[in-house]
């Protein structure tokens, strides 16, 4: 941005900045909210007219990574992320619903590390909600599914058409394990998957904020990531190739990240459909088009036992035919 005659004072260190996007004929959406962490000046000589300033922003997790607790007490057993947000008002990360019980006490640790330990124990996801980071525990997953659009090879008012799709499995996506060792606040537990004899020991380690259920968490990790043929998807598409209605809904998806249905057909195979979480969305904008790349992981990497749910249900009544 321009830096001349005090204009730069309108964007000061620690200011909250909103970045939005508006598709043609669509509604403006906030895609990112960040805090100003640095300003780099490129000053012109003389009067300085046309001098510029480059502004760098941190998201909520990076902000938390810059803060260390100094003998800080955390007293909530299942809403510690909200508690941390209250202690660090420049963090801007919130928690929707409660998680499983976490250890309490007095901590001297990096706030980002503590947030990640809570998520590792509770096994939820971070949602970008109008640019703000929101933590969703697994208990909320059934309400975090986008039913208005899906992804496939053809375009329509309810489907985004991808131009490229790459399937990545096993060691290539670093999410294939047969053993998990989890360290909680009071214990370290190791669990093995049933296929460890077939594929050998492939170890995953994590530190959680849990005070209980550490063994169950280790068992979940060991068995959830033990299928070498489970694939992540890397798909890309351009905005100009889409139906306007679907593109607008995708814009909403970016502001309220959800599980979304993706269909594809492997070469010589059969049509495959599943629900995926957008782990990463990258935009590359030019004057002619915007290209979007999405790295997506299957919902099986997050699924817990839910009796009757259309997406996550183990015993969904639709599948039982009743």
N, C-alpha and C positions, 0 to 999 in steps of 0.2 A: 504494500500500500504506500501512498505518498507520505513523505516525512518532511514537512516544511511548515514553518510558522506555528509550531505547537500542535499540529494535527495529530502527531503521534501520541499526544497525551490522552486522546480519546480511546486508546487501546493500551491500558497499563498492565503491568505485571499482576497476575492473579485474577484479572478480569475474566468473566465467563462469556464465551463466544459461541453463538449459535450459527451453524452452517446448514442451509436448507437447499432444497431442489424442487423445481416445479416443472413437470412435464407439460408439453403443449396441450392446452385445453384441460389440464388437470388441476389438482389442489396442491398447494405448497406443503411440504413435509420437512420437519427437522430431522436431518440424517445424523448429525453429530453435535454434541455439546462438549466443549473443552475449556480448559483454563490456560491463560497465557503464561508460559514459562520463561520465554526469552524473546528479545527483540534484537535483530541484527540490522545495523544501519549502513546504508551505502550513500554516503554524503557527496553531493556534487560541490565543486569549488564555487567561490564567489558568493552570490546570494543564496545558493543552495536550492534553487528552483528545480523541481523534478527529482529531488532526492527521494530515496525509497527506504522502506523498512520491511524486513521479513519477520513475520510473527510465527512463533512455534507454539503449538498447543499440546497439552496432555489430556488424555481421556481419564475417566474415573480411576481405572486400575493403576495407571502410571502415577496419578496423584497420590494414591494410597502407597505406592512404592517409594515415594519421597518422604514418607512420614514414619518415624519410629516411635513406638510406645515407650514412655519412660515410667516404668513401674505403674502401668495403667491397669485399673481394675475393670474386668468385664464380668457382669453379673447375670446376664440373660442366658438361659440354657438353649433356647431355640430361636432367638432373633438377634444374634450377635452382629450380623451385617448391618442391621438398622442401628444397633448400638454404636458400632464403629463409625457409621455415617454421622451420627449425632456428635461423636467426639471429634471427627474430622469434617467440619462443614464444607470444606473444599473438595471432598472426595466424590460426592454426587453419585453414590451407589445405594440402591434401596433393595429391600427384601419384600417379596410378595408371599404372604402366608408363612408358616413356621417350618423349620427343618427339624431333623432328629437332634436329640440332646447333644450339646457340645460341652466341653469342660469349661469351667469358670475359674477365675482367680486373677492374680496380678501378673501382668506380662510386660516384658521389655523385648519387643520384637518388631519387625517390619510389618506395617499394617496390611500391605499387599500380601505378604506371606500368610498372615492370619486368615484373610479372606479366602485365599486359595486352599488353606487347610480345612476351612468350613465346607467349601464346595466339594473338595475331594472326599470328605466324609459323608456328606449328604447326597452327592451325586446328581446335583441339579445342573442348570444351565444359566448363562448370562444372556439376557435379552436386551437388545437396544430398543428402548421405548421412547420414540421421538427424540433420539439422541442421548437419552439418559440410560445408564446401566441399571438394569433391574435383575435381581437374582430370583429365579423360579425354582423352588423345590420340586421334586418329582410328584408331589401331591397335586400340583397345578398343571401337569402335562396335558391332561385331557381337555383343558380349555386353551391350550397353546397350539392348536392345529388350524392351519389356514385351509378353509374349505371352499374358498371363492376362486382360487386359481390352482393349477398344477403345472408341471413341466413335461413336455413331450416333444416329438419331432415336428408337429404341425401347429400352426397358430390359430387361435380362436379367441372369442371374448372371455373364455375361462381358462386359456392355456397359453403359457409362454413357450415359444418354440426355440429350443437351443440349436445352435449351428454345430457345436462340437461337444463331445462327451467322452471323458477318459475315465475308465474304471481302475481303481487302485486297491490292491488287496495285500494282506499279510504283512511281511516285513517292509514292503514298500511304503505303507502308510504308518508304520511304527505302532500299530495297534493290534498286534497278535502276540498273546502271552499265554503261557500254561501254568504260571505260578505268580502269586502276588504276595508281597510282604508289606503290611500296613502298620505303621507306628502311630499309636494314639497317645493320649496324655498319660496313660498309666500302663500300657502294655504294647508289645509288638507281636503281631500274629502273621503266620504264613499259611497260605492255602494253595492246594494244587488242583488243577483241572483234571477231569477224567482222562483226557487225551495226552497227558504228559508223557506216558510211555510211548505213544506214537510219534510225537513231534519233539520230544526232549524238553529240557527245562529252558523256558524263555521267560525271564523274570521281570516283573513290574514292581516298582517300589513307590510308596507314597507315604507322606506324613499327613495325618488328619488332626482335626481339633476335637475328635470324639473322646468322650469319657467312657462310653460303653459301646457295645456292638462292633468292636474293632474286628473281631473274628469274622462276623457276618460280612463286613465290608470287604475284607480280604477275599472271602469266598466269592463275593459278587464280581470283583475285578478279575479273579482268576478264571471264572467261567464265562463272563460276558464277552471277553476278548479272545476266546480260545478257538474260534472258528477261522481257519486260514483263508476261507473263501468268501468271507464277508467283505464287501467292497465299500469304499468311499467313492464319491463321484466328484469329478472336476468338470463342470460344464460352463460353457460360455455362450453368449448371445448378444445381438445388437438391438438397440432400442428401435431403430427404423424398420426392423423386420417384424415388429409385434403389432397385434391388435391394440388399439388405444385403450379399450376397457381393461384388458389384461395388464397392459403396461401400468395403468393407474393403480391397479390392485397390487402389482409388484412394488410400486412406490410405497404403498401402505405397508407391504411386507418388510421393506427396509426399515421402516420406522417402528414396526412392531414385529420383531423377528419371531417366526413361528416354524413349527414342523410343517413341511409341505410335501405333497405327493409328486413323485418323479417316475416316469415310465420310460423304459428303453428296451431294445431288443439286441442281445449280443449277436455277433455274426454267426449265422447258421443255427441260432438258438430260438427261444420262444420269448414272447413279450413278458417283461418283468416290471412289476410296479411295487414301490415301497415308499415309506415316509422317511424324510431326511431333515436334519437340522443344518441350516446354513452357518457353518463355522466361520467362514470368511467370505466377504463380498468385496470385490475390487472393481473400481470404476476407472475406465480410461476414456476420457472425453476429448473429441476433436471437433472441428467445425462441421464435419459431415455426419458424424454419428458418435454414439457412446457405446462402448463395449463393456459388458459386465461379465466378470468371472466369479464363479461361486464354487467354493470347496465345501462339500456337504458330507456329513456322516449319518449313517442309518440310525433310525430310532432304537434299534436293538442295542446300540451302545449306551442307551440311557434307560431302557425299559426296566421297570420293576414289576412285581406281581400285582396286577390289577384284575379283579375278577371279571368285570363286564364293562368294556370300553371299546368303541368302534375301531380305535387305532392301537391302543396299548393293551387291550384286554386279552388275557390268557384264555379265558373261557367266555369270550364274547358271545352273546346270545345269537347274533347273526351267523356266526360260524357254527354254532350248535344246531341251527335250523329251528329254533323255538322262539 
